[in-house]
Amino acid sequence: MGFPLILFSFFSFIGFLSPTYGYDVLDPNGNITIKWDVMQQNGDTQDVRVWIYNYQLFRHVDHPGWKLSWTWPGNQVIWNMWGAEATEQGNCTYFKGKELPHCCEKQPVIIDLLPGAPYNKQVSNCCKGGILPSMSQDPDKYLAAFQMNIGAPNSDSSVLGMPGNFTLGLPGYTCGEPVEVEPSKFYEDQGRRRKQALATWNVRCSYSQFMASSAPKCCVSFSAFYNETIVPCPRCSCACQNQPGLKCVKPGELPPVLQLVQDNEEPEPLVECTRHMCPVKVHWHVKVSYTQYWRVKITITNFNFVKNYSQWNLVVLHPNLKSVTQVFSFNYKPLDQHGNLNDTGMFYGIQYYNDMLLQSGESGNVQTEMLLHKDPGIFTFREGWAFPRKISFNGDECVMPPPDQYPRLPNRAHFDGGPSSIILFTFLALSVFF
């Protein structure tokens, strides 16, 4: 077996592992961690506080929110809860003549309380409807918490086991087994005293785009001022119009009357009939070239008639992002995950202005322009260098056009030439006449 074949096989294997096992090169340490703190033992019950941390840089949990579930090792029940609730009480007939537990299910499904829940049911960091922003977009609200009192009939709290088989109820997420770690510590009295939990377990959950959906959810198109060609999204990027059972809305037509789904369920996408059939399209336009700078316009269009994308974000990989001078209409944050290699950045909306990408229609798009400095030695408009290497929308990688279709410079164009090339051309021209 030759070296090129071995190299190809290695990178093919790595590419196979990445989507399946949840590794993202743009967020290598991203995960959602569930922390289970045993706070107190009360005879035959325990007070437990559960935390959910979104340690992902740009992937957030949107509506309808997380649905945390686990499997009890024995016949444990939840006597009471604060900050969350179980979707089903279950069969509690064992407790006849007594106050019934909050939940007797073997596999309880726990959901966050909605904003505005009664104060006597709230705890700190609860009641956001299951929504978890990413660490980069909202570092103050990337966690959720709830508290519960658990026990088991005719059992001492000291022998209550740790549950297993944790799930988040979110597409694409897989959780590992609980791992006991050093007990959590908490400050009180304005930081002058520190307490700690009796015991703490962590459960780590990772995301895989392949497991979340077999089809992509977005695509990318390109254009440039130096070429009249608009490179569209690849055909059938997310689906094909003639796919069996697939419905779409033709341009200019109104969508049919839709049957409402339950509030805790996400509706199936209903998109406009396009060649790409994606719910979201990102267009990258190389707009202007100045002497020392160049300008790019980015437009994000929603083709989904049944979904508004709140707290959306766009992650772009491009070598010139280390020299971003100004971004208009969007927030921008560099994602320095590989030391000094600053080639990745996240764009997201400005709160109360364009942080929600509305459903398909006249207002179903957001756009920005950014100014970048032409870095000497690497900048060029040739060979498609001005276009991004990778784009992700809400953490899902978008389908890109093939490189051989990128807009190219005309044969006689030299837009990437600097002052030195102009001086050289002038010198050569003068030498012909003199």
Backbone torsions as a table, in degrees:
resi	resn	phi	psi	omega
1	MET	NA	125.1	-178.8
2	GLY	-72.2	161.7	-179.4
3	PHE	-61.0	-43.2	179.7
4	PRO	-59.5	-37.8	-179.8
5	LEU	-68.2	-39.1	177.3
6	ILE	-63.1	-43.4	179.8
7	LEU	-62.9	-43.6	178.8
8	PHE	-61.9	-42.6	179.9
9	SER	-63.8	-37.9	180.0
10	PHE	-63.7	-49.7	-177.8
11	PHE	-69.3	-30.1	175.2
12	SER	-65.9	-38.9	179.1
13	PHE	-66.3	-42.5	178.5
14	ILE	-63.2	-42.1	179.1
15	GLY	-64.0	-32.7	177.7
16	PHE	-70.1	-38.7	-178.9
17	LEU	-67.9	-36.8	-170.7
18	SER	-57.7	-56.1	-177.0
19	PRO	-71.5	-29.5	-173.6
20	THR	-77.9	-39.6	-174.1
21	TYR	-103.0	12.0	168.3
22	GLY	80.7	16.9	178.6
23	TYR	-88.8	128.4	179.6
24	ASP	-121.2	118.8	-176.6
25	VAL	-64.6	-24.8	178.6
26	LEU	-82.3	-14.6	177.3
27	ASP	-148.0	68.8	-171.2
28	PRO	-62.8	-25.9	-178.4
29	ASN	-104.1	9.8	-176.7
30	GLY	-68.4	134.4	176.9
31	ASN	-166.4	168.4	169.2
32	ILE	-111.7	123.7	-177.2
33	THR	-109.4	130.5	174.1
34	ILE	-100.9	124.6	179.3
35	LYS	-113.4	127.5	-175.9
36	TRP	-113.1	106.6	-178.0
37	ASP	-106.1	120.8	170.9
38	VAL	-84.8	110.1	-172.8
39	MET	-88.9	-34.7	-173.8
40	GLN	-161.7	147.9	173.7
41	GLN	-111.8	129.1	-176.6
42	ASN	-123.1	69.6	-179.3
43	GLY	70.4	-102.8	-177.8
44	ASP	-100.9	13.7	177.4
45	THR	-134.8	165.1	175.9
46	GLN	-129.4	144.8	169.6
47	ASP	-97.6	122.3	-176.4
48	VAL	-123.6	136.9	172.0
49	ARG	-115.6	131.0	-178.0
50	VAL	-114.0	132.2	178.4
51	TRP	-117.1	144.3	174.3
52	ILE	-124.7	113.6	-177.5
53	TYR	-107.7	128.7	174.4
54	ASN	-95.1	93.7	-178.3
55	TYR	-89.3	27.6	178.7
56	GLN	-97.8	140.2	-175.6
57	LEU	-69.6	-38.1	-174.0
58	PHE	-137.0	-4.9	-179.9
59	ARG	-96.1	122.3	-177.4
60	HIS	-115.9	167.9	177.7
61	VAL	-102.5	115.1	-176.0
62	ASP	-99.0	177.6	175.0
63	HIS	-57.4	138.4	13.6
64	PRO	-89.2	8.4	172.3
65	GLY	92.0	174.3	-178.5
66	TRP	-73.4	152.3	175.2
67	LYS	-134.1	89.1	-174.4
68	LEU	-75.1	134.0	179.9
69	SER	-141.2	155.0	176.6
70	TRP	-154.8	174.0	178.2
71	THR	-119.0	124.1	178.0
72	TRP	-70.4	143.3	177.5
73	PRO	-75.4	-21.2	179.9
74	GLY	-132.7	-138.7	-177.5
75	ASN	-106.6	39.4	-179.6
76	GLN	-66.0	154.5	175.4
77	VAL	-134.6	161.9	174.5
78	ILE	-101.9	114.4	-178.5
79	TRP	-76.6	-40.0	-179.0
80	ASN	-156.3	157.6	-179.1
81	MET	-140.1	150.1	174.1
82	TRP	-135.7	132.8	179.6
83	GLY	89.9	-9.4	178.7
84	ALA	-159.7	177.5	178.5
85	GLU	-152.7	154.1	175.4
86	ALA	-84.8	141.6	-178.5
87	THR	-71.1	-26.2	-179.9
88	GLU	-132.1	138.1	174.6
89	GLN	-77.3	-35.3	179.8
90	GLY	81.7	-171.6	-176.8
91	ASN	-86.8	107.3	-178.9
92	CYS	-113.4	30.5	-176.3
93	THR	-66.6	-19.7	178.5
94	TYR	-60.7	-26.8	-172.6
95	PHE	-100.0	37.1	179.5
96	LYS	-59.5	138.2	178.3
97	GLY	79.0	3.3	179.1
98	LYS	-122.3	171.8	173.5
99	GLU	-68.8	125.3	-174.1
100	LEU	-74.1	143.7	176.2
101	PRO	-65.6	163.7	176.3
102	HIS	-66.6	-37.4	-178.4
103	CYS	-153.7	132.1	178.7
104	CYS	-115.9	14.1	-177.9
105	GLU	-71.0	143.7	174.2
106	LYS	-68.2	-35.7	177.4
107	GLN	-123.3	79.9	-178.4
108	PRO	-67.9	147.8	173.9
109	VAL	-113.6	117.9	-173.4
110	ILE	-107.5	132.1	177.5
111	ILE	-123.6	154.2	179.5
112	ASP	-71.3	149.5	173.1
113	LEU	-74.4	156.9	179.6
114	LEU	-81.6	157.3	173.9
115	PRO	-57.3	142.0	-178.3
116	GLY	88.8	12.3	177.9
117	ALA	-63.2	155.1	178.3
118	PRO	-54.3	142.1	-176.1
119	TYR	-60.9	-34.3	-178.6
120	ASN	-74.0	-2.9	176.6
121	LYS	-110.2	-0.8	-176.3
122	GLN	-93.8	151.8	166.6
123	VAL	-132.3	169.7	179.9
124	SER	-61.6	136.9	177.5
125	ASN	70.4	21.6	177.0
126	CYS	-103.2	-177.1	162.8
127	CYS	64.6	53.0	175.7
128	LYS	-121.6	17.0	178.6
129	GLY	67.9	21.6	178.4
130	GLY	83.3	4.4	-178.6
131	ILE	-85.8	133.0	178.9
132	LEU	-127.7	108.3	175.4
133	PRO	-65.8	163.7	176.1
134	SER	-78.8	162.9	-179.0
135	MET	-61.0	-38.1	-175.6
136	SER	-74.4	-38.3	-175.9
137	GLN	-77.3	-39.8	-177.6
138	ASP	-146.0	82.2	-175.4
139	PRO	-67.1	-9.1	179.4
140	ASP	-93.0	-10.9	-173.1
141	LYS	-131.6	24.8	-175.3
142	TYR	-87.7	12.3	178.8
143	LEU	-131.5	158.0	175.1
144	ALA	-131.5	157.8	-178.2
145	ALA	-152.4	151.1	171.2
146	PHE	-151.6	163.6	-177.5
147	GLN	-128.7	147.5	-179.9
148	MET	-149.0	157.0	174.7
149	ASN	-112.0	118.7	-174.5
150	ILE	-119.0	159.5	178.0
151	GLY	-169.5	-176.8	178.7
152	ALA	-144.5	145.6	179.1
153	PRO	-59.8	132.2	176.1
154	ASN	53.7	42.8	-178.1
155	SER	-138.5	145.8	176.6
156	ASP	-84.4	140.4	-177.3
157	SER	-63.1	-22.7	-178.2
158	SER	-70.1	-16.2	-179.7
159	VAL	-108.0	8.5	176.4
160	LEU	-67.3	122.0	-175.8
161	GLY	-84.4	163.6	176.6
162	MET	-79.4	130.8	178.5
163	PRO	-68.7	168.8	178.5
164	GLY	-137.4	-170.2	179.3
165	ASN	53.9	50.2	179.8
166	PHE	-72.2	141.1	172.6
167	THR	-138.8	153.7	178.7
168	LEU	-98.2	-9.1	-177.6
169	GLY	68.7	23.7	-179.1
170	LEU	-119.6	135.1	180.0
171	PRO	-58.6	133.8	174.6
172	GLY	91.1	-8.8	-177.4
173	TYR	-98.4	135.6	176.4
174	THR	-127.5	130.9	-176.4
175	CYS	-106.6	144.1	177.0
176	GLY	-86.4	-170.9	179.5
177	GLU	-83.0	152.7	178.2
178	PRO	-62.4	139.5	178.6
179	VAL	-123.7	124.5	179.4
180	GLU	-74.8	131.9	-178.0
181	VAL	-126.9	-179.8	177.8
182	GLU	-60.4	136.2	-177.6
183	PRO	-56.3	140.8	179.0
184	SER	-66.9	149.8	178.4
185	LYS	-118.2	143.8	-176.3
186	PHE	-130.8	140.9	178.3
187	TYR	-95.8	148.0	173.5
188	GLU	-144.9	173.1	-178.2
189	ASP	54.2	50.2	177.7
190	GLN	56.8	36.6	175.1
191	GLY	85.1	4.7	-178.2
192	ARG	-85.7	-17.7	-180.0
193	ARG	-131.1	142.4	-179.3
194	ARG	-124.1	127.4	175.9
195	LYS	-110.3	168.8	177.5
196	GLN	-142.8	156.3	178.6
197	ALA	-70.8	160.5	176.7
198	LEU	-72.2	-34.6	178.6
199	ALA	-160.5	151.9	-177.9
200	THR	-139.6	135.5	172.9
201	TRP	-123.9	145.7	174.6
202	ASN	-115.5	140.9	173.6
203	VAL	-125.5	122.5	-177.3
204	ARG	-102.5	130.8	-179.4
205	CYS	-120.1	131.2	-178.8
206	SER	-116.5	158.5	-175.2
207	TYR	-109.6	141.2	174.4
208	SER	-131.2	120.3	178.9
209	GLN	-63.1	-34.9	179.9
210	PHE	-64.2	-40.1	179.7
211	MET	-75.5	-28.0	-179.9
212	ALA	-69.9	-38.5	-178.0
213	SER	-159.4	136.5	178.8
214	SER	-75.2	-16.1	-179.8
215	ALA	-116.9	146.3	175.3
216	PRO	-62.6	166.3	-177.8
217	LYS	-118.8	-1.6	-179.2
218	CYS	-156.5	163.0	178.9
219	CYS	-145.3	170.1	-173.4
220	VAL	-128.6	139.7	173.0
221	SER	-124.5	158.1	-174.3
222	PHE	-130.0	152.8	168.3
223	SER	-158.5	165.4	-178.2
224	ALA	-152.0	153.7	-178.5
225	PHE	-67.0	-22.9	-175.5
226	TYR	-92.5	6.6	-179.4
227	ASN	-148.6	132.1	-178.1
228	GLU	-74.7	-13.8	-176.3
229	THR	-75.9	131.2	170.7
230	ILE	-103.0	117.4	-179.3
231	VAL	-84.8	111.3	-176.1
232	PRO	-79.5	172.0	170.5
233	CYS	-59.0	143.7	176.9
234	PRO	-56.5	143.6	-179.7
235	ARG	-61.6	137.9	180.0
236	CYS	60.0	36.4	179.8
237	SER	-56.9	-45.0	-178.6
238	CYS	-110.9	-26.5	178.7
239	ALA	-172.3	176.0	176.6
240	CYS	-119.8	146.5	-176.0
241	GLN	-62.1	-31.2	-177.0
242	ASN	-91.2	14.8	178.8
243	GLN	-67.3	136.4	-179.8
244	PRO	-60.5	132.9	176.5
245	GLY	80.0	-1.1	-178.6
246	LEU	-91.1	131.9	178.9
247	LYS	-114.1	145.9	175.2
248	CYS	-149.2	166.6	-177.7
249	VAL	-109.0	124.0	-179.2
250	LYS	-69.2	146.1	179.9
251	PRO	-55.4	134.2	-179.8
252	GLY	91.1	-14.5	179.6
253	GLU	-95.9	157.2	176.6
254	LEU	-90.0	143.7	178.3
255	PRO	-67.0	152.6	178.9
256	PRO	-67.9	165.8	176.2
257	VAL	-65.1	125.9	-173.9
258	LEU	-99.9	142.0	175.8
259	GLN	-80.3	128.0	-178.9
260	LEU	-69.0	140.9	175.5
261	VAL	-102.7	168.5	177.9
262	GLN	-62.5	152.0	-174.4
263	ASP	-62.7	-25.1	-178.7
264	ASN	-93.8	16.5	177.3
265	GLU	-124.3	144.9	177.5
266	GLU	-91.9	128.8	-178.2
267	PRO	-68.9	152.7	175.9
268	GLU	-67.5	139.4	-179.1
269	PRO	-61.2	139.9	171.2
270	LEU	-125.8	106.2	-170.2
271	VAL	-108.4	164.5	174.2
272	GLU	-71.7	145.6	179.3
273	CYS	-70.3	111.3	179.1
274	THR	-135.6	171.9	178.3
275	ARG	-69.2	-25.4	-177.3
276	HIS	-98.7	-27.0	177.2
277	MET	58.9	35.3	177.8
278	CYS	-98.9	146.7	174.9
279	PRO	-65.1	-30.5	-176.2
280	VAL	-134.3	136.8	175.2
281	LYS	-124.3	137.2	176.8
282	VAL	-113.0	126.3	178.4
283	HIS	-112.8	128.3	-179.7
284	TRP	-111.2	114.8	-177.6
285	HIS	-118.4	118.7	173.2
286	VAL	-77.6	107.8	-165.1
287	LYS	-92.3	-50.8	-172.8
288	VAL	-143.4	148.5	172.2
289	SER	-118.8	122.8	175.2
290	TYR	-104.8	-175.4	-177.8
291	THR	-64.9	-48.1	-177.4
292	GLN	-115.8	-2.7	-176.1
293	TYR	-135.2	164.3	171.2
294	TRP	-139.9	156.6	-169.1
295	ARG	-124.3	137.4	-179.0
296	VAL	-125.9	140.3	174.4
297	LYS	-113.1	130.9	179.8
298	ILE	-118.4	128.5	178.5
299	THR	-125.0	128.7	177.0
300	ILE	-112.0	122.0	-175.9
301	THR	-117.2	132.8	178.2
302	ASN	-96.9	118.5	176.8
303	PHE	-100.9	6.5	-177.8
304	ASN	-93.3	124.3	-177.4
305	PHE	-83.0	-10.5	-172.1
306	VAL	-120.3	14.7	-177.9
307	LYS	-146.7	129.7	165.5
308	ASN	-97.7	134.5	-179.7
309	TYR	-97.3	100.7	177.8
310	SER	-86.5	146.9	-179.1
311	GLN	51.0	41.8	179.1
312	TRP	-66.4	160.9	172.1
313	ASN	-151.0	156.7	-178.5
314	LEU	-129.6	124.1	178.6
315	VAL	-109.2	128.0	-174.6
316	VAL	-123.2	137.7	174.7
317	LEU	-111.4	113.5	179.5
318	HIS	-154.3	136.4	-175.2
319	PRO	-65.4	-19.3	-177.7
320	ASN	-92.2	2.3	179.4
321	LEU	-68.0	-16.3	176.7
322	LYS	-69.4	-11.7	-178.5
323	SER	-119.5	32.7	175.3
324	VAL	-65.9	125.2	-179.5
325	THR	-94.5	-43.2	-179.2
326	GLN	-156.9	141.2	175.2
327	VAL	-121.4	128.7	-178.3
328	PHE	-101.3	137.2	169.8
329	SER	74.0	-13.3	176.2
330	PHE	-121.2	156.4	164.2
331	ASN	-80.6	150.0	179.2
332	TYR	-138.1	138.2	178.9
333	LYS	-142.5	121.8	176.5
334	PRO	-69.3	145.8	178.1
335	LEU	-113.4	92.3	-176.7
336	ASP	-89.3	88.7	-177.0
337	GLN	-102.2	-6.5	-175.3
338	HIS	-132.9	55.9	176.8
339	GLY	66.8	-123.8	-177.5
340	ASN	-85.1	0.1	-178.7
341	LEU	-83.6	84.5	-175.7
342	ASN	-93.5	78.3	-177.6
343	ASP	-121.6	11.2	-177.0
344	THR	-130.7	135.6	179.6
345	GLY	-144.0	158.0	-179.3
346	MET	-116.5	128.2	174.4
347	PHE	-105.1	138.3	176.3
348	TYR	-152.6	162.5	-171.1
349	GLY	-73.3	159.1	175.4
350	ILE	-85.9	131.3	-175.0
351	GLN	-56.6	135.7	179.2
352	TYR	65.7	8.0	178.1
353	TYR	-118.9	-61.2	179.5
354	ASN	-144.6	30.4	178.7
355	ASP	-80.6	0.9	173.9
356	MET	-123.0	122.4	175.2
357	LEU	-88.8	108.1	-173.1
358	LEU	-72.3	163.3	-177.9
359	GLN	-62.0	167.0	-174.3
360	SER	-53.7	135.2	-178.9
361	GLY	152.4	-166.3	-177.1
362	GLU	-61.4	-33.8	-178.5
363	SER	-99.7	11.1	-175.4
364	GLY	-86.5	44.6	176.2
365	ASN	-153.4	155.7	172.3
366	VAL	-133.4	150.3	-177.1
367	GLN	-149.3	156.6	179.6
368	THR	-147.7	166.6	170.7
369	GLU	-130.3	147.9	177.1
370	MET	-136.9	150.0	-179.2
371	LEU	-109.6	128.4	-178.6
372	LEU	-124.5	145.3	177.6
373	HIS	-81.7	141.8	177.6
374	LYS	-80.7	103.7	-178.8
375	ASP	-73.1	122.5	179.3
376	PRO	-60.9	140.0	176.1
377	GLY	93.6	-24.3	-179.5
378	ILE	-123.7	-25.4	-174.7
379	PHE	-71.8	137.8	174.1
380	THR	-166.0	154.2	172.0
381	PHE	-95.7	-1.9	-175.1
382	ARG	-78.9	155.0	172.0
383	GLU	54.2	29.7	175.7
384	GLY	72.2	18.3	-177.1
385	TRP	-62.3	-28.6	-175.1
386	ALA	-74.0	-4.7	-177.3
387	PHE	-103.7	150.1	-173.9
388	PRO	-66.8	154.5	177.9
389	ARG	-83.9	-29.9	-178.8
390	LYS	-157.1	144.0	175.8
391	ILE	-135.5	134.7	175.5
392	SER	-125.2	138.8	175.2
393	PHE	-114.6	123.2	-176.5
394	ASN	52.2	34.7	175.6
395	GLY	88.2	-5.1	179.1
396	ASP	-105.2	128.3	-177.0
397	GLU	-67.4	136.2	-178.1
398	CYS	-93.0	153.8	178.4
399	VAL	-77.9	127.1	-177.8
400	MET	-102.7	152.5	172.0
401	PRO	-65.2	154.1	176.5
402	PRO	-66.2	144.8	-175.2
403	PRO	-57.8	-30.5	-177.7
404	ASP	-73.1	-4.2	177.6
405	GLN	-104.5	-0.9	-178.6
406	TYR	-60.8	146.5	175.2
407	PRO	-57.5	131.3	-177.2
408	ARG	-113.7	158.2	175.9
409	LEU	-67.7	143.8	171.0
410	PRO	-60.0	157.7	-174.3
411	ASN	-58.7	-33.6	-175.4
412	ARG	-100.9	7.1	-176.5
413	ALA	-87.3	144.5	177.9
414	HIS	-137.4	53.2	-177.0
415	PHE	-66.9	-22.7	-177.8
416	ASP	-88.2	2.1	179.6
417	GLY	-75.9	140.6	-179.9
418	GLY	-96.1	-170.9	179.7
419	PRO	-58.4	-32.9	-178.1
420	SER	-63.7	-38.7	179.9
421	SER	-68.7	-34.6	178.3
422	ILE	-66.8	-42.0	179.1
423	ILE	-63.2	-42.4	179.5
424	LEU	-62.5	-42.2	-179.9
425	PHE	-63.9	-42.1	179.8
426	THR	-64.0	-41.1	179.7
427	PHE	-62.6	-42.8	-179.8
428	LEU	-65.7	-38.6	-179.9
429	ALA	-65.7	-41.3	179.4
430	LEU	-66.8	-33.9	-178.3
431	SER	-67.2	-24.5	178.8
432	VAL	-69.5	-38.6	-176.2
433	PHE	-88.0	-21.8	-177.6
434	PHE	-117.3	NA	NA
